[in-house]
Amino acid sequence: MHNGDDADLASRCLGGEPEAFEALVARYERVLFNVAYRMLGSREDARDVTQNAFVKAYEKLGTFDPRFRFFSWIYRIMMNEALNLRERRKPHRPLDPHLAGPHDPQAEVQAREVSERVQAALQSLPADSREVLVLRHFGELSYSEMSALLNVPEKTVKSRLHSARQRLSDVLLHRSPGR
């Protein structure tokens, strides 16, 4: 992503320019929210987790090591927040579905059903499987970005993703109507 710029912004923030942190928030808020949303299945929880991650990152900015990627650092903070919240809140609330279009009630119902099935299937997967699926398909990270973020070789990322897709497929097929 923008590691040189990120390290400079972090340094400027630590040097007394808090507005430099705002640039980091603007840069990563969307992707962190999207990942949190898919991990938690709730917009409110995702907003809270994302906000808490930025607050903690700001408070602990002095511990950030500029030799590493800022995104990896704040991502790990956000994931810890999300996992802690999931642990505190059981059972999980269902995902609010996105509607396919405002003028087609049948398409809206079908889209809601598909969204609910996919979200329920995602929530049923182990956290590591859910994480790679969310990073790739909802966070839109490349294999190399995922490798750096998860601190594993790219081949491991591809293998985990393949296994996670297979698990998701199995869950969706077994939950299909008539099966």
C-alpha positions in Angstrom: 0.0 0.0 0.0 1.8 3.2 1.1 4.4 2.2 3.7 6.9 5.1 3.1 4.1 7.7 3.3 2.6 5.9 6.3 5.8 5.9 8.3 6.2 9.6 7.5 2.6 10.4 8.6 3.1 8.4 11.8 6.4 10.3 12.5 4.7 13.7 11.8 1.9 12.8 14.2 4.3 11.8 16.9 6.1 15.1 16.2 3.1 17.1 17.1 0.9 17.1 13.9 -2.2 15.2 14.9 -3.8 16.0 11.5 -1.2 13.6 9.9 -3.0 10.8 11.7 -6.2 11.9 9.9 -4.6 11.0 6.6 -3.9 7.5 7.9 -7.5 7.2 9.0 -8.8 8.3 5.6 -6.5 5.9 3.9 -7.4 2.7 5.8 -10.8 3.3 7.4 -12.8 1.8 4.5 -10.8 -1.4 4.1 -10.7 -2.0 7.9 -14.4 -1.4 8.2 -15.2 -3.8 5.3 -13.0 -6.5 6.9 -14.6 -5.9 10.4 -18.1 -6.0 8.9 -17.5 -9.3 7.2 -15.9 -10.8 10.2 -18.6 -9.6 12.6 -21.7 -9.4 10.4 -22.9 -6.1 11.9 -22.4 -2.6 10.7 -22.6 -1.2 14.2 -20.0 -3.6 15.6 -17.8 -3.0 12.6 -17.9 0.8 13.1 -17.1 0.3 16.8 -14.2 -2.0 16.2 -12.8 0.2 13.4 -13.0 3.3 15.6 -11.5 1.5 18.6 -8.7 0.2 16.4 -7.8 3.8 15.3 -8.1 5.1 18.9 -5.7 2.4 20.1 -3.4 2.9 17.2 -3.3 6.7 18.0 -2.6 6.0 21.7 0.1 3.5 20.9 1.6 5.2 17.8 4.9 5.4 19.6 5.2 1.6 19.5 4.8 1.4 15.7 8.0 0.2 14.1 8.4 2.1 10.7 10.4 -0.9 9.3 7.1 -2.7 9.0 3.9 -1.8 7.2 1.5 0.5 9.0 -1.5 -1.3 7.5 -0.3 -4.6 8.9 0.1 -3.1 12.3 -3.3 -1.4 12.5 -5.0 -4.4 10.8 -3.7 -6.6 13.6 -5.1 -4.1 16.2 -8.5 -4.2 14.4 -8.5 -8.0 14.2 -7.8 -8.3 17.9 -10.6 -5.9 18.6 -13.0 -7.9 16.4 -12.0 -11.2 17.9 -12.4 -9.9 21.4 -15.9 -8.5 20.5 -16.9 -11.8 18.9 -15.8 -13.6 22.1 -17.8 -11.3 24.3 -21.0 -11.5 22.2 -22.5 -14.8 21.5 -24.7 -15.7 19.6 -24.0 -13.6 16.6 -26.5 -11.2 15.1 -27.4 -11.8 11.4 -26.1 -9.5 8.6 -28.4 -6.9 7.3 -28.7 -7.8 3.6 -27.9 -5.4 0.7 -30.9 -5.1 -1.7 -30.4 -5.9 -5.4 -32.5 -3.0 -6.6 -35.3 -0.8 -5.3 -37.7 -1.6 -8.1 -37.7 -5.4 -8.2 -39.2 -7.0 -5.1 -38.4 -10.6 -6.3 -34.8 -9.7 -6.9 -34.6 -8.0 -3.4 -35.9 -11.1 -1.7 -33.5 -13.4 -3.7 -30.5 -11.0 -3.0 -31.4 -11.0 0.7 -31.6 -14.8 0.9 -28.2 -15.1 -0.9 -26.6 -12.5 1.3 -28.0 -14.2 4.5 -26.8 -17.6 3.4 -23.3 -16.4 2.5 -23.0 -14.4 5.7 -24.3 -17.3 7.8 -21.8 -19.6 6.0 -18.9 -17.2 6.6 -19.8 -17.0 10.3 -19.8 -20.8 10.6 -16.2 -21.1 9.3 -13.2 -21.1 11.6 -11.7 -17.6 12.2 -8.6 -18.3 10.0 -10.7 -19.5 7.1 -13.1 -16.5 7.4 -10.1 -14.1 7.6 -8.5 -15.1 4.3 -11.8 -15.1 2.5 -12.7 -11.7 3.8 -9.3 -10.2 3.1 -9.3 -11.5 -0.5 -12.9 -11.0 -1.5 -14.1 -8.1 0.6 -10.8 -6.4 1.5 -9.6 -6.9 -2.1 -6.0 -7.6 -1.0 -3.6 -9.2 -3.3 -1.8 -12.5 -2.3 1.4 -10.6 -1.6 -0.5 -8.1 0.6 -2.2 -11.0 2.5 1.2 -12.7 2.8 2.8 -9.7 4.4 -0.2 -9.0 6.6 -0.6 -12.6 7.9 3.2 -13.1 8.1 3.1 -16.3 6.0 4.5 -17.2 2.6 2.3 -16.5 -0.5 2.0 -20.2 -1.1 0.5 -20.6 2.3 -2.0 -17.8 1.7 -3.1 -19.5 -1.6 -3.4 -22.9 0.2 -5.4 -21.4 3.0 -7.6 -19.5 0.6 -8.2 -22.7 -1.4 -9.2 -24.6 1.7 -11.4 -21.8 3.0 -13.2 -21.6 -0.4 -13.8 -25.3 -0.3 -15.1 -25.1 3.3 -17.4 -22.3 2.3 -18.7 -24.2 -0.7 -19.3 -27.3 1.4 -21.3 -25.2 4.0 -23.3 -23.5 1.3 -24.1 -26.7 -0.5 -25.2 -28.4 2.7 -27.4 -25.5 3.6 -29.1 -25.3 0.2 -32.8 -25.9 0.1 -33.7 -29.5 -0.8 -30.3 -30.9 0.3 
